[in-house]
Structures are given as C-alpha cells and as structure tokens.
C-alpha cells in the first residue's frame, strides 16, 4: 500500500485538502498526515486538526515532517497556486528527503514550482509512484547483483555528465529529472547505509 502526506494552506484550501485526503483513501492510499483534517482548535493563526493529538505547533509540524519522510509521495493542494511559507517549507523538506512531490495545480512561486511535479490528478501521481515502487523492488543491491548495480550506475552517471558539466545533452531530457533518476538508481544500487 502506498503512503502519502498532504500539504496545503489550512486557511485557504481546507475543503480541497479534505477532499484530497478522502480521494487518496478511496484509491487505497494510506494518508499519514493529516489523517483527519477537520479543524478542531487553533493557537493564534495555527490551526489544529482532529488528528493532531498535541497542541504544540512545533510537535505538530515535526510529526508532519516525519510523515513526509515515511511517505511514498507528498500531495500538495494549491488550487489557486498559493503554497505559503509552511507548505513551501514542506515541499523543500520532501525534496531534501527524496520524497516526490505532486500537485494538479502549478505553484505561483517559480522556485517552489520547480520542486513540484504537476500531474492532471491524484490518480496519475498514484500510478507513477506505484510503477516506480514496483521497478525499485525488481532492482537488487550491489551486494546481491554487482554486475547490474555497477553497470547501471555507470550508465546513469554517463547520461548525467553532460547536464552537470554544462554541455548540451539530450534535448529530450529534463536536467532535474535526469538528476533524480540517477540518484534513485545509485540509492537503490548502493543503499543509504554504509558498511561498518
């Protein structure tokens, strides 16, 4: 089962956030945060939802960030393009954590928009992540299949080289996607844990 986290402005987009959580669940996705997006309390401008067990702004945000870390993807709700500072931070956190970020709406902020993959709908995001997860399962760690891991890693780095050193690469490739693809291949082949 895929896991997802939903981010968006509670003040501006709560009905759309609620709808996204319901749709993800109906499509078989485990929504880690917010699992129950009904507003139940506030502290100044900060809104607490029913799934927020604590009334600490920092702990609620820490929990949301941990949910992003544990997710297969982050779904961003921004129907008018507004992401705001909290959602923008969550998008960047997902990027640092190598968690893919999807939305059906473009972000107004041009920089934040570079970290969000725009898809027509939630179903498309689910389909992409399910396919990627299936492909990742088929690949083996370098200790289990060294020929594949080394060969695939070298090929991926060779495809990435023109992009990183500023040469004209394949006109069909998008530099960001090529970097993500290469990072995914290397992470799968060599894992994130170093031997002792």
N, C-alpha and C positions, 0 to 999 in steps of 0.2 A: 504494500500500500504506500502510495506517495504521501509525503508530508509537506505542508505548506504553511507559511505565515502570511498574513495580510497586513499591509500598511496603508495609511491614508490619514487625512485630516479628520479627526473625530468631529470637529466643529463644523466643517463644511460638507463632509461626504458620508456621514454616518449611515443614512439609508442605503447608499451604494455599497458601503463596507459590509453592512448586514446582509445585503443581497449576495455579495461575493462569497461570504462565509457559507451561506446556505447553498449556493450553487456548487462550490467546491465540495461540500459534504455530500450533496446529492450525486456528484460524479465520483464518489468513492475516495476522496482525498481527506486525510486526517489534518484538520486545521489546528495547529498548535497554539496559535495566538492571533487575534483574540478568539478564544473558543466560544465565548458567549458575549457578543458585542452590544449588549443592552446597557445603556448608561444608567448607573445606579448612584453615583456620587461625584463630587468634584472637590478639588483643593485649588482655589484660585481659578485659573484658566485650565488647569489639568483635569481632564475627565476620566473617571474610573468606570470600567465596565464590569458586568456581573462576574466575569472570570478573573478579575483582579482581586485576589484574596487579601492582599495587604493594601494599606492606604499610605504607601510610601512611593513618591514619584520615581525616585532612583531605582528602588527594587522592582517596580512595575516595568520600567524601561529595561533594566538588566534582564528580567525574565523574558521580555520581548526579544531582546538581542540573542539570548540563548536559544529561543525558539527559532530565530532566523538561522543560527548556526546548525541546528538539528534538522532543518528543512531541506527538502529537495529543490524548492524554489520559493521566492518571495513574490507575491502578487501585490501590485501597487494600484490602489484605487485613486484616480485623479481625473474624473470626467471633464473638468474644466482646465486641466493642466497644472493645477496648483498642487505642489508637493509640500511646501512649508519646511521649516527647519528640522523638525523631528523626523518626518518621513524622508527628507533628503539625507539625513544622517543615517537612517536605517538602510537606505539604498546603498550608500557608500560602505556601510558595515558589511552588507551582504556581498558586495564586490570584493572587499578585502578577504572575506571568508570563502570566496569562490562559490557562492550560492547564486545561481542565475536569478535575475530579476525580470519580471514580465509585467506588462500593462497593456490594456487595449486603447489607452489614451496617451498622446505624447505629453511629456513634461514641458512646462513653459520654460523652465531653466535649461539653457542649452547644455551646460556642463552635466547636470544631473541626467538629462536625457540621453547622454552617451552611455550611461550605465544601465539603461532600461531597454530590454528588447520588446519592441511593440509587436503585438500579435492581434489578430481580429477578435479573439475571445478567449475565455478561460480554457475551453476545450483544447484549443491549439497549444497552449502552454503545457497542459497535462500530457498531451500526446507527445510533444517534444521531450519532456522530462522522462516519460515512460520509455521512449525509444533510447534515450541516452543512458538511462539506468540499465536497460537490457544489454546494450552494447558494452557498457563498463563491466558487467558481470561476465561477459564472454572473454575479456582480456585477462591475462594472468600476470602476476607479479614476476619481476626479473628472476627471483629465485626458483620459480616454478617453470618459467618458459623464457630462458635467457635469450634465445635466438630471436623470438618475437619482440621482446621488450627492447633489446638493444637496436635491432633493425628498425623498428617502428619509431623509436626515439630519435635515431639519427635522421631518418626521413623527415620527421616532423620539424626538427631543428633546421634542416636544409631548406624546407619550404618557408620557414620563418625568417631565415637570414636576410633575404633582400629587403624585407619590410623593416627589420631592426637597424640595418646599416644605411637605410635611405636610398637604396637602389629601386628602380622601378620593378615591381613584382608583377605577378599575375593580375591583370586588370579586373578580373572577376573576384579576387579575394578582398575581403574587408580586413584591414590590419588588426582591429580589435578581436574579430572572430578568430583569425589565424593564431593570435597570441593565446586566446582562451583554449582553443583546440589543442595547441601544443602543450600548454600547461596541464590540461586534462590527461593527455597521453603520458606525459612524464610522471604525473602524480599516480596514475594507475600502474605504470610500469615499475616505479621505484617506491611508491608509497610515501607517506608522510613521516613514517617512523624510521630513524636511522638505527642500524645495528649497534649494539653496545661494544 
